[in-house]
Amino acid sequence: MGVVHTLTICEYDKLYVRQHRNLQKKIISEKDAAYLQQIIIDNSPIFTFGNRCLVATKWVGVVALPDFTIEILPKIFDETSVEKSRDVLVRMLLVSHLSTNIRQMPASLAMKKHSLMEMLIETFLDKLQTYVDSGLQHDYKKVSQNIKKVKGKILFNQHINKNAWNPTHFYCRYSSYQEDNELNQFFKTCLLCMADATNDAQNRKKIDELLPAFHYVSTLSREEALALNIEFTPINIRAEEPHKYGNMFLENIYATLNAGDTKIYSMLFDMNLLYETFIYRAALTALGNRVTYQRKAGYVVSRNADEKKFICMRPDLTIKTDSGEEIIVDTKWKVPNKFAKESDVYQMNAYSTSSSRVSKVILLYPHLDSTEKFVGNYTFLIGKDHARTLEIKTIDITKVLSWNNFLKELKNTIN
């Protein structure tokens, strides 16, 4: 397999559409554009039409076209290096989707892989190799089968139906200690999906080496694998880490069929939701169980006839203070031009009146020079009689590369 080229862009960047491709100038071919236009997630296109161009939207991640890969990084990191942007994004993803204790993939991967998807696949394969080397998990499973000797107990009704004229067999139900269980079925599904999605020769080779270990394991669809409710105990805890990486892959991999029946794979994340989830997980680590996520904060209106309530308010974060008051934090992954968006301020005004316990509300933007100019404290002029404060603050996401310092800054920002 030849070298797979990667075109790196940011959110809301333009890809110019011409007859012939020139990746160095961010020019894609008309055929490439046709592929990209077919990728739709949650009824929303990944790229929108422009004047002889396609414009990236709110999604970040990777789109693997047949002969090159497009990597989309957050716009907020436009001023830093591609390597640092990718590292920050990876850590945000790991904290948001896996665990605050897993904040980086093995350091060697960043040097070898230039695609978020390939980095995730290789990390999963490395973790799975450790699991396979220690032996696949075996579980006892009830099996009903027509066999030549009695094993377990005879199911007489089935035995009579099947063996009335065949005295050499017995229909029995017994326990079999086997590797064909839900955990291994999940891993086999991951391997098969990754085999289709990867464009990396080393990853493909590693998958080919691991698949024979799961030869006697049943194959599930991606949807069936994600629906499994796998619980980890001291017996199978060694498989928990590869399961987390595999689950992250399956949850976020998308496949789109183009006109030639070739699957275009993409691993994409909504940057607004990622920022919101990341800040919550980080705040939970910094402040403990005082933090709740999208807690009901009352309703906006009720109908006079029957007092039925409508429009439930769910702020991103609600933080209880030592005095019993509440701080509401709403995350916004955007870069306003002159001031916070009107609808965002109206929303925060509603939050500030949702309860007498709310002491202040915070709009939390990512740190940029352009956002710093309107950071400060403001007073709402409409609503309840008592003065209510809106604080507009920012947080430097690039500091996640120094996790403890980031947690300290986040705690200070909120408090």
C-alpha positions as a Markdown table, in Angstrom:
| # | Residue | x | y | z |
|---|---|---|---|---|
| 1 | Met | 0.0 | 0.0 | 0.0 |
| 2 | Gly | 1.4 | 3.4 | -0.9 |
| 3 | Val | 1.7 | 6.5 | 1.2 |
| 4 | Val | -1.7 | 8.0 | 2.2 |
| 5 | His | -1.6 | 11.7 | 2.1 |
| 6 | Thr | -3.3 | 13.9 | 4.7 |
| 7 | Leu | -4.8 | 17.3 | 4.1 |
| 8 | Thr | -5.2 | 19.2 | 7.4 |
| 9 | Ile | -7.8 | 22.0 | 7.7 |
| 10 | Cys | -9.7 | 23.7 | 10.5 |
| 11 | Glu | -13.3 | 24.1 | 11.3 |
| 12 | Tyr | -15.0 | 26.5 | 8.8 |
| 13 | Asp | -12.0 | 26.3 | 6.4 |
| 14 | Lys | -12.7 | 26.3 | 2.7 |
| 15 | Leu | -11.7 | 23.5 | 0.3 |
| 16 | Tyr | -11.6 | 24.8 | -3.3 |
| 17 | Val | -13.1 | 22.6 | -5.9 |
| 18 | Arg | -11.3 | 22.4 | -9.3 |
| 19 | Gln | -10.9 | 19.9 | -12.0 |
| 20 | His | -7.6 | 18.6 | -10.7 |
| 21 | Arg | -6.5 | 18.1 | -7.1 |
| 22 | Asn | -3.7 | 20.0 | -5.4 |
| 23 | Leu | -3.7 | 19.3 | -1.7 |
| 24 | Gln | -0.9 | 21.7 | -0.8 |
| 25 | Lys | -3.2 | 24.6 | -2.0 |
| 26 | Lys | -6.3 | 23.0 | -0.4 |
| 27 | Ile | -7.7 | 22.2 | -3.8 |
| 28 | Ile | -9.8 | 19.0 | -4.2 |
| 29 | Ser | -11.2 | 17.5 | -7.4 |
| 30 | Glu | -14.9 | 17.5 | -8.4 |
| 31 | Lys | -14.9 | 13.8 | -7.7 |
| 32 | Asp | -13.6 | 14.4 | -4.2 |
| 33 | Ala | -16.2 | 17.0 | -3.6 |
| 34 | Ala | -18.9 | 14.6 | -4.7 |
| 35 | Tyr | -17.7 | 12.2 | -2.0 |
| 36 | Leu | -17.7 | 14.8 | 0.7 |
| 37 | Gln | -21.1 | 16.1 | -0.1 |
| 38 | Gln | -22.6 | 12.7 | 0.7 |
| 39 | Ile | -21.4 | 12.7 | 4.3 |
| 40 | Ile | -24.3 | 13.7 | 6.5 |
| 41 | Ile | -24.5 | 13.2 | 10.3 |
| 42 | Asp | -27.7 | 13.8 | 12.3 |
| 43 | Asn | -29.3 | 15.3 | 9.1 |
| 44 | Ser | -26.5 | 17.9 | 9.0 |
| 45 | Pro | -23.9 | 18.0 | 6.2 |
| 46 | Ile | -20.2 | 17.9 | 7.1 |
| 47 | Phe | -19.4 | 20.4 | 4.3 |
| 48 | Thr | -21.7 | 23.1 | 2.9 |
| 49 | Phe | -21.7 | 24.5 | -0.6 |
| 50 | Gly | -19.8 | 27.7 | -1.4 |
| 51 | Asn | -18.7 | 29.5 | -4.5 |
| 52 | Arg | -16.7 | 26.7 | -6.2 |
| 53 | Cys | -15.7 | 25.5 | -2.7 |
| 54 | Leu | -16.9 | 23.4 | 0.2 |
| 55 | Val | -16.9 | 24.8 | 3.7 |
| 56 | Ala | -16.2 | 22.7 | 6.8 |
| 57 | Thr | -18.8 | 23.0 | 9.5 |
| 58 | Lys | -18.8 | 22.3 | 13.3 |
| 59 | Trp | -17.3 | 18.8 | 13.0 |
| 60 | Val | -13.7 | 17.9 | 13.8 |
| 61 | Gly | -12.0 | 14.6 | 13.1 |
| 62 | Val | -11.1 | 12.6 | 10.0 |
| 63 | Val | -12.6 | 11.7 | 6.7 |
| 64 | Ala | -10.8 | 8.9 | 4.9 |
| 65 | Leu | -11.3 | 9.2 | 1.1 |
| 66 | Pro | -10.1 | 6.4 | -1.2 |
| 67 | Asp | -6.6 | 7.8 | -1.7 |
| 68 | Phe | -6.2 | 10.6 | 0.8 |
| 69 | Thr | -7.4 | 11.7 | 4.2 |
| 70 | Ile | -8.9 | 15.0 | 5.4 |
| 71 | Glu | -8.2 | 15.9 | 9.0 |
| 72 | Ile | -10.3 | 18.7 | 10.5 |
| 73 | Leu | -8.9 | 20.4 | 13.6 |
| 74 | Pro | -10.7 | 22.9 | 15.9 |
| 75 | Lys | -10.6 | 26.5 | 14.5 |
| 76 | Ile | -9.7 | 27.8 | 17.9 |
| 77 | Phe | -6.2 | 26.4 | 17.5 |
| 78 | Asp | -5.6 | 28.1 | 14.2 |
| 79 | Glu | -2.7 | 30.0 | 15.6 |
| 80 | Thr | -0.8 | 27.1 | 17.0 |
| 81 | Ser | 1.0 | 24.2 | 15.3 |
| 82 | Val | -0.8 | 21.3 | 13.7 |
| 83 | Glu | 0.9 | 18.9 | 16.1 |
| 84 | Lys | -0.1 | 20.8 | 19.2 |
| 85 | Ser | -3.6 | 21.2 | 17.9 |
| 86 | Arg | -3.9 | 17.5 | 17.3 |
| 87 | Asp | -2.5 | 16.6 | 20.7 |
| 88 | Val | -4.9 | 19.0 | 22.4 |
| 89 | Leu | -7.9 | 17.6 | 20.5 |
| 90 | Val | -6.8 | 14.0 | 21.3 |
| 91 | Arg | -6.6 | 14.7 | 25.0 |
| 92 | Met | -10.0 | 16.4 | 24.9 |
| 93 | Leu | -11.5 | 13.4 | 23.3 |
| 94 | Leu | -9.9 | 10.9 | 25.7 |
| 95 | Val | -11.1 | 12.9 | 28.8 |
| 96 | Ser | -14.6 | 13.3 | 27.3 |
| 97 | His | -15.1 | 9.7 | 26.1 |
| 98 | Leu | -12.9 | 7.5 | 28.2 |
| 99 | Ser | -11.6 | 8.7 | 31.6 |
| 100 | Thr | -9.9 | 11.7 | 33.1 |
| 101 | Asn | -7.1 | 9.3 | 34.0 |
| 102 | Ile | -6.5 | 8.5 | 30.4 |
| 103 | Arg | -5.3 | 11.8 | 28.9 |
| 104 | Gln | -2.9 | 10.7 | 26.2 |
| 105 | Met | -2.3 | 7.9 | 23.7 |
| 106 | Pro | 1.2 | 6.3 | 23.7 |
| 107 | Ala | 3.7 | 9.0 | 22.9 |
| 108 | Ser | 5.1 | 7.0 | 20.0 |
| 109 | Leu | 1.9 | 7.1 | 18.1 |
| 110 | Ala | 1.9 | 10.9 | 17.6 |
| 111 | Met | 5.2 | 10.5 | 15.7 |
| 112 | Lys | 4.0 | 7.7 | 13.5 |
| 113 | Lys | 0.4 | 8.6 | 12.8 |
| 114 | His | -0.9 | 11.7 | 11.1 |
| 115 | Ser | -4.6 | 10.9 | 11.5 |
| 116 | Leu | -6.7 | 10.9 | 14.6 |
| 117 | Met | -8.5 | 7.8 | 13.4 |
| 118 | Glu | -5.3 | 5.8 | 12.8 |
| 119 | Met | -4.0 | 6.9 | 16.2 |
| 120 | Leu | -7.1 | 5.6 | 17.8 |
| 121 | Ile | -7.0 | 2.3 | 15.9 |
| 122 | Glu | -3.4 | 1.6 | 16.7 |
| 123 | Thr | -4.0 | 2.4 | 20.4 |
| 124 | Phe | -6.9 | 0.0 | 20.5 |
| 125 | Leu | -4.8 | -2.7 | 18.7 |
| 126 | Asp | -1.9 | -2.3 | 21.2 |
| 127 | Lys | -4.3 | -2.7 | 24.1 |
| 128 | Leu | -6.1 | -5.6 | 22.5 |
| 129 | Gln | -2.8 | -7.4 | 21.8 |
| 130 | Thr | -2.0 | -7.3 | 25.6 |
| 131 | Tyr | -5.4 | -8.8 | 26.2 |
| 132 | Val | -5.0 | -11.5 | 23.6 |
| 133 | Asp | -1.5 | -12.4 | 24.9 |
| 134 | Ser | -2.9 | -13.1 | 28.3 |
| 135 | Gly | -5.6 | -15.4 | 26.8 |
| 136 | Leu | -9.1 | -14.6 | 25.6 |
| 137 | Gln | -11.8 | -14.4 | 28.3 |
| 138 | His | -13.8 | -17.6 | 28.5 |
| 139 | Asp | -17.2 | -17.8 | 30.1 |
| 140 | Tyr | -19.6 | -20.7 | 30.9 |
| 141 | Lys | -22.5 | -20.7 | 28.4 |
| 142 | Lys | -25.7 | -22.8 | 28.5 |
| 143 | Val | -25.8 | -24.9 | 25.3 |
| 144 | Ser | -28.7 | -27.0 | 24.1 |
| 145 | Gln | -27.5 | -29.6 | 21.6 |
| 146 | Asn | -28.3 | -33.1 | 20.2 |
| 147 | Ile | -25.2 | -35.2 | 21.1 |
| 148 | Lys | -24.1 | -38.8 | 21.2 |
| 149 | Lys | -23.6 | -39.0 | 25.0 |
| 150 | Val | -25.4 | -37.6 | 27.9 |
| 151 | Lys | -23.9 | -34.3 | 29.1 |
| 152 | Gly | -25.6 | -32.1 | 31.7 |
| 153 | Lys | -29.3 | -32.9 | 31.7 |
| 154 | Ile | -31.5 | -34.4 | 29.1 |
| 155 | Leu | -34.4 | -32.1 | 27.8 |
| 156 | Phe | -36.9 | -34.9 | 27.4 |
| 157 | Asn | -39.5 | -33.1 | 25.3 |
| 158 | Gln | -37.0 | -32.1 | 22.7 |
| 159 | His | -35.2 | -35.5 | 23.0 |
| 160 | Ile | -38.4 | -37.4 | 22.2 |
| 161 | Asn | -39.2 | -35.1 | 19.3 |
| 162 | Lys | -35.8 | -35.4 | 17.7 |
| 163 | Asn | -34.6 | -38.9 | 18.7 |
| 164 | Ala | -37.7 | -41.1 | 18.8 |
| 165 | Trp | -36.1 | -43.1 | 16.0 |
| 166 | Asn | -32.5 | -42.3 | 16.8 |
| 167 | Pro | -31.5 | -44.0 | 20.1 |
| 168 | Thr | -27.8 | -43.1 | 19.6 |
| 169 | His | -28.3 | -39.4 | 20.4 |
| 170 | Phe | -29.5 | -37.4 | 23.4 |
| 171 | Tyr | -30.8 | -33.8 | 23.4 |
| 172 | Cys | -29.1 | -32.2 | 26.3 |
| 173 | Arg | -28.5 | -28.9 | 28.0 |
| 174 | Tyr | -25.1 | -28.3 | 29.5 |
| 175 | Ser | -22.6 | -25.6 | 30.4 |
| 176 | Ser | -19.8 | -25.0 | 27.9 |
| 177 | Tyr | -16.7 | -23.0 | 28.8 |
| 178 | Gln | -16.1 | -21.1 | 25.6 |
| 179 | Glu | -14.6 | -17.9 | 24.2 |
| 180 | Asp | -17.7 | -17.0 | 22.1 |
| 181 | Asn | -19.0 | -14.4 | 24.6 |
| 182 | Glu | -20.2 | -10.8 | 24.3 |
| 183 | Leu | -16.8 | -9.3 | 25.2 |
| 184 | Asn | -14.9 | -11.2 | 22.5 |
| 185 | Gln | -17.8 | -10.6 | 20.0 |
| 186 | Phe | -17.4 | -6.9 | 20.7 |
| 187 | Phe | -13.6 | -7.0 | 20.0 |
| 188 | Lys | -14.1 | -9.0 | 16.8 |
| 189 | Thr | -16.6 | -6.4 | 15.6 |
| 190 | Cys | -14.1 | -3.7 | 16.3 |
| 191 | Leu | -11.4 | -5.5 | 14.3 |
| 192 | Leu | -13.6 | -6.0 | 11.3 |
| 193 | Cys | -14.8 | -2.4 | 11.3 |
| 194 | Met | -11.3 | -1.1 | 11.7 |
| 195 | Ala | -10.1 | -3.4 | 8.9 |
| 196 | Asp | -12.5 | -1.7 | 6.5 |
| 197 | Ala | -11.8 | 1.8 | 7.8 |
| 198 | Thr | -8.0 | 1.9 | 8.0 |
| 199 | Asn | -5.7 | 3.2 | 5.3 |
| 200 | Asp | -2.6 | 2.5 | 7.3 |
| 201 | Ala | -0.5 | -0.5 | 6.3 |
| 202 | Gln | 0.8 | -1.2 | 9.8 |
| 203 | Asn | -2.6 | -1.1 | 11.3 |
| 204 | Arg | -4.0 | -3.4 | 8.6 |
| 205 | Lys | -1.2 | -5.9 | 9.2 |
| 206 | Lys | -1.8 | -5.8 | 13.0 |
| 207 | Ile | -5.5 | -6.5 | 12.4 |
| 208 | Asp | -4.7 | -9.4 | 10.2 |
| 209 | Glu | -2.5 | -10.8 | 12.9 |
| 210 | Leu | -5.1 | -10.4 | 15.6 |
| 211 | Leu | -8.2 | -11.7 | 13.8 |
| 212 | Pro | -7.3 | -15.4 | 13.9 |
| 213 | Ala | -7.4 | -15.3 | 17.7 |
| 214 | Phe | -11.2 | -14.6 | 17.3 |
| 215 | His | -11.8 | -17.3 | 14.7 |
| 216 | Tyr | -14.4 | -19.1 | 16.8 |
| 217 | Val | -16.1 | -16.0 | 18.0 |
| 218 | Ser | -19.4 | -14.9 | 16.5 |
| 219 | Thr | -19.6 | -11.8 | 14.4 |
| 220 | Leu | -22.0 | -8.9 | 15.3 |
| 221 | Ser | -23.0 | -5.8 | 13.5 |
| 222 | Arg | -21.7 | -2.4 | 14.7 |
| 223 | Glu | -25.2 | -1.6 | 16.1 |
| 224 | Glu | -25.4 | -5.0 | 17.9 |
| 225 | Ala | -21.9 | -4.5 | 19.4 |
| 226 | Leu | -22.8 | -1.0 | 20.7 |
| 227 | Ala | -26.0 | -2.3 | 22.3 |
| 228 | Leu | -24.1 | -4.9 | 24.4 |
| 229 | Asn | -24.1 | -4.2 | 28.1 |
| 230 | Ile | -20.7 | -5.5 | 29.1 |
| 231 | Glu | -19.9 | -5.3 | 32.8 |
| 232 | Phe | -16.4 | -5.5 | 34.1 |
| 233 | Thr | -15.4 | -7.5 | 37.2 |
| 234 | Pro | -12.1 | -8.5 | 38.7 |
| 235 | Ile | -12.2 | -11.5 | 36.3 |
| 236 | Asn | -12.3 | -9.6 | 33.1 |
| 237 | Ile | -11.0 | -6.1 | 34.2 |
| 238 | Arg | -7.9 | -6.7 | 32.0 |
| 239 | Ala | -10.2 | -6.1 | 29.0 |
| 240 | Glu | -11.7 | -2.8 | 30.1 |
| 241 | Glu | -9.1 | -0.5 | 28.5 |
| 242 | Pro | -9.2 | -1.9 | 25.0 |
| 243 | His | -13.0 | -2.0 | 25.4 |
| 244 | Lys | -13.1 | 1.8 | 26.1 |
| 245 | Tyr | -11.0 | 2.6 | 23.0 |
| 246 | Gly | -13.1 | 0.2 | 20.9 |
| 247 | Asn | -16.3 | 1.7 | 22.1 |
| 248 | Met | -15.1 | 5.2 | 21.3 |
| 249 | Phe | -14.2 | 4.0 | 17.8 |
| 250 | Leu | -17.5 | 2.3 | 17.1 |
| 251 | Glu | -19.6 | 5.1 | 18.5 |
| 252 | Asn | -18.0 | 7.7 | 16.2 |
| 253 | Ile | -17.2 | 5.9 | 13.0 |
| 254 | Tyr | -19.5 | 6.6 | 10.1 |
| 255 | Ala | -19.6 | 5.0 | 6.7 |
| 256 | Thr | -21.1 | 6.5 | 3.5 |
| 257 | Leu | -21.5 | 4.7 | 0.2 |
| 258 | Asn | -20.4 | 6.7 | -2.8 |
| 259 | Ala | -21.7 | 6.1 | -6.4 |
| 260 | Gly | -19.1 | 3.3 | -6.9 |
| 261 | Asp | -20.3 | 1.4 | -3.8 |
| 262 | Thr | -17.0 | 2.3 | -2.1 |
| 263 | Lys | -17.4 | 3.1 | 1.6 |
| 264 | Ile | -16.1 | 6.5 | 2.7 |
| 265 | Tyr | -15.2 | 6.3 | 6.4 |
| 266 | Ser | -15.2 | 9.2 | 8.7 |
| 267 | Met | -14.6 | 9.7 | 12.4 |
| 268 | Leu | -16.1 | 13.0 | 13.4 |
| 269 | Phe | -17.1 | 14.8 | 16.6 |
| 270 | Asp | -19.4 | 17.8 | 17.2 |
| 271 | Met | -17.0 | 20.4 | 18.6 |
| 272 | Asn | -19.7 | 22.2 | 20.5 |
| 273 | Leu | -20.7 | 19.0 | 22.3 |
| 274 | Leu | -17.1 | 17.9 | 22.8 |
| 275 | Tyr | -16.2 | 21.2 | 24.5 |
| 276 | Glu | -19.3 | 21.0 | 26.7 |
| 277 | Thr | -18.6 | 17.4 | 27.8 |
| 278 | Phe | -14.9 | 18.0 | 28.3 |
| 279 | Ile | -15.4 | 21.0 | 30.6 |
| 280 | Tyr | -17.9 | 19.0 | 32.6 |
| 281 | Arg | -15.5 | 16.1 | 33.0 |
| 282 | Ala | -12.7 | 18.4 | 34.0 |
| 283 | Ala | -14.9 | 20.3 | 36.4 |
| 284 | Leu | -16.0 | 17.1 | 38.0 |
| 285 | Thr | -12.4 | 16.2 | 38.5 |
| 286 | Ala | -11.5 | 19.6 | 39.9 |
| 287 | Leu | -14.6 | 20.2 | 42.1 |
| 288 | Gly | -16.0 | 16.8 | 42.8 |
| 289 | Asn | -19.7 | 15.9 | 43.2 |
| 290 | Arg | -20.6 | 19.6 | 43.7 |
| 291 | Val | -20.9 | 19.6 | 39.9 |
| 292 | Thr | -24.0 | 18.3 | 38.0 |
| 293 | Tyr | -24.5 | 18.1 | 34.3 |
| 294 | Gln | -27.6 | 19.5 | 32.5 |
| 295 | Arg | -29.7 | 19.4 | 35.7 |
| 296 | Lys | -33.3 | 20.6 | 35.4 |
| 297 | Ala | -33.4 | 24.3 | 36.3 |
| 298 | Gly | -37.1 | 24.9 | 36.1 |
| 299 | Tyr | -39.5 | 25.7 | 33.2 |
| 300 | Val | -39.9 | 28.9 | 31.3 |
| 301 | Val | -43.8 | 29.0 | 31.0 |
| 302 | Ser | -46.8 | 27.1 | 32.2 |
| 303 | Arg | -50.3 | 27.0 | 30.7 |
| 304 | Asn | -53.0 | 28.8 | 32.7 |
| 305 | Ala | -55.7 | 26.2 | 32.0 |
| 306 | Asp | -54.0 | 23.3 | 33.5 |
| 307 | Glu | -50.6 | 24.6 | 34.7 |
| 308 | Lys | -48.8 | 22.3 | 32.3 |
| 309 | Lys | -45.2 | 23.4 | 32.0 |
| 310 | Phe | -43.2 | 23.9 | 28.8 |
| 311 | Ile | -39.5 | 24.6 | 27.9 |
| 312 | Cys | -37.4 | 23.0 | 30.5 |
| 313 | Met | -34.1 | 24.8 | 31.2 |
| 314 | Arg | -31.0 | 22.6 | 31.4 |
| 315 | Pro | -27.8 | 24.5 | 31.9 |
| 316 | Asp | -24.5 | 22.7 | 31.0 |
| 317 | Leu | -23.1 | 22.8 | 34.5 |
| 318 | Thr | -24.6 | 23.6 | 37.9 |
| 319 | Ile | -22.1 | 24.0 | 40.8 |
| 320 | Lys | -23.1 | 24.1 | 44.5 |
| 321 | Thr | -21.0 | 26.4 | 46.7 |
| 322 | Asp | -20.1 | 25.8 | 50.3 |
| 323 | Ser | -22.9 | 28.3 | 51.3 |
| 324 | Gly | -25.6 | 26.4 | 49.4 |
| 325 | Glu | -25.8 | 28.8 | 46.5 |
| 326 | Glu | -25.5 | 27.7 | 42.9 |
| 327 | Ile | -23.2 | 28.8 | 40.1 |
| 328 | Ile | -24.5 | 28.1 | 36.5 |
| 329 | Val | -21.9 | 27.7 | 33.8 |
| 330 | Asp | -22.8 | 27.5 | 30.1 |
| 331 | Thr | -20.0 | 26.6 | 27.6 |
| 332 | Lys | -19.9 | 28.2 | 24.2 |
| 333 | Trp | -17.5 | 26.9 | 21.6 |
| 334 | Lys | -17.5 | 30.0 | 19.4 |
| 335 | Val | -15.6 | 33.3 | 18.8 |
| 336 | Pro | -18.1 | 36.2 | 19.0 |
| 337 | Asn | -17.2 | 39.3 | 16.9 |
| 338 | Lys | -18.0 | 42.2 | 19.3 |
| 339 | Phe | -19.9 | 40.7 | 22.2 |
| 340 | Ala | -21.7 | 37.6 | 23.3 |
| 341 | Lys | -24.5 | 36.5 | 21.1 |
| 342 | Glu | -27.9 | 38.0 | 22.0 |
| 343 | Ser | -29.6 | 34.6 | 22.3 |
| 344 | Asp | -26.8 | 33.4 | 24.7 |
| 345 | Val | -27.3 | 36.4 | 27.0 |
| 346 | Tyr | -31.1 | 35.9 | 27.0 |
| 347 | Gln | -30.5 | 32.3 | 27.9 |
| 348 | Met | -28.2 | 33.2 | 30.8 |
| 349 | Asn | -30.8 | 35.8 | 32.0 |
| 350 | Ala | -33.4 | 33.0 | 32.2 |
| 351 | Tyr | -30.9 | 30.8 | 34.1 |
| 352 | Ser | -30.2 | 33.6 | 36.6 |
| 353 | Thr | -33.9 | 33.8 | 37.4 |
| 354 | Ser | -34.6 | 30.1 | 37.6 |
| 355 | Ser | -34.0 | 29.8 | 41.3 |
| 356 | Ser | -33.3 | 32.1 | 44.3 |
| 357 | Arg | -30.2 | 29.9 | 45.0 |
| 358 | Val | -28.5 | 31.0 | 41.8 |
| 359 | Ser | -25.7 | 33.5 | 42.8 |
| 360 | Lys | -24.2 | 34.0 | 39.4 |
| 361 | Val | -24.1 | 32.7 | 35.8 |
| 362 | Ile | -21.0 | 32.3 | 33.7 |
| 363 | Leu | -20.6 | 32.2 | 29.9 |
| 364 | Leu | -17.4 | 30.2 | 29.4 |
| 365 | Tyr | -15.6 | 30.7 | 26.0 |
| 366 | Pro | -12.3 | 29.3 | 24.8 |
| 367 | His | -9.4 | 31.7 | 25.3 |
| 368 | Leu | -8.4 | 33.8 | 22.4 |
| 369 | Asp | -7.2 | 37.4 | 22.0 |
| 370 | Ser | -10.5 | 38.3 | 20.4 |
| 371 | Thr | -12.6 | 36.9 | 23.2 |
| 372 | Glu | -10.6 | 38.5 | 26.0 |
| 373 | Lys | -11.8 | 42.0 | 25.0 |
| 374 | Phe | -15.3 | 41.4 | 26.4 |
| 375 | Val | -14.3 | 39.3 | 29.5 |
| 376 | Gly | -15.7 | 40.8 | 32.6 |
| 377 | Asn | -18.7 | 41.1 | 35.0 |
| 378 | Tyr | -22.0 | 42.5 | 33.8 |
| 379 | Thr | -25.4 | 43.2 | 35.5 |
| 380 | Phe | -28.7 | 42.1 | 34.0 |
| 381 | Leu | -31.1 | 45.0 | 33.6 |
| 382 | Ile | -34.3 | 43.1 | 33.1 |
| 383 | Gly | -36.0 | 40.4 | 35.2 |
| 384 | Lys | -36.1 | 40.2 | 39.0 |
| 385 | Asp | -35.6 | 43.2 | 41.1 |
| 386 | His | -32.4 | 42.2 | 42.8 |
| 387 | Ala | -29.1 | 42.6 | 40.9 |
| 388 | Arg | -28.0 | 39.6 | 39.0 |
| 389 | Thr | -24.5 | 39.1 | 37.7 |
| 390 | Leu | -23.4 | 37.7 | 34.3 |
| 391 | Glu | -19.7 | 36.8 | 34.2 |
| 392 | Ile | -18.1 | 36.3 | 30.8 |
| 393 | Lys | -14.9 | 34.3 | 31.1 |
| 394 | Thr | -12.5 | 32.2 | 29.0 |
| 395 | Ile | -10.4 | 29.1 | 29.6 |
| 396 | Asp | -7.1 | 28.3 | 27.7 |
| 397 | Ile | -7.8 | 24.8 | 26.3 |
| 398 | Thr | -4.2 | 24.3 | 25.2 |
| 399 | Lys | -3.3 | 24.0 | 28.9 |
| 400 | Val | -4.7 | 20.5 | 28.9 |
| 401 | Leu | -1.2 | 19.5 | 27.9 |
| 402 | Ser | -0.4 | 20.3 | 31.6 |
| 403 | Trp | -3.4 | 18.6 | 33.2 |
| 404 | Asn | -3.0 | 19.7 | 36.8 |
| 405 | Asn | -2.4 | 23.3 | 35.8 |
| 406 | Phe | -5.5 | 23.2 | 33.6 |
| 407 | Leu | -7.6 | 21.9 | 36.5 |
| 408 | Lys | -6.3 | 24.6 | 38.8 |
| 409 | Glu | -7.1 | 27.3 | 36.2 |
| 410 | Leu | -10.6 | 25.9 | 35.6 |
| 411 | Lys | -11.3 | 25.8 | 39.3 |
| 412 | Asn | -10.2 | 29.4 | 39.7 |
| 413 | Thr | -12.2 | 30.5 | 36.7 |
| 414 | Ile | -15.4 | 29.1 | 38.1 |
| 415 | Asn | -14.9 | 30.2 | 41.7 |
